[in-house]
Amino acid sequence: MEVNDELIQQLSTLARLEFSADERNGIREDLQRMITFVEKLGELDTKDVTPLLHMTSDVNVLREDVVKPVITREEGLKNAPSANDQYFKVPKVIKK
């Protein structure tokens, strides 16, 4: 596949991007190298290679849902710069 100005224009329109002439030349070269690489991969003989669906042979590796000790509300609030007996106090950021 050859990358030409028409293809770059179509891609830039779809992506809603504008490129200068120098940028178009760089993009053309980069796209051509990528397409050449992908076409080179197509030359490999993969008929005896089983498809890889997962990176490991592990299936549904899940841990047990175990209740662990938690800190109390007081312990959680003790290092807060500003808090009342139940909540962190933070500056108001939304104005009505």
Secondary structure as UniProt FT lines:
FT   HELIX           5..15
FT   HELIX           21..41
FT   TURN            42..43
FT   TURN            47..48
FT   HELIX           73..77
FT   TURN            78..79
//
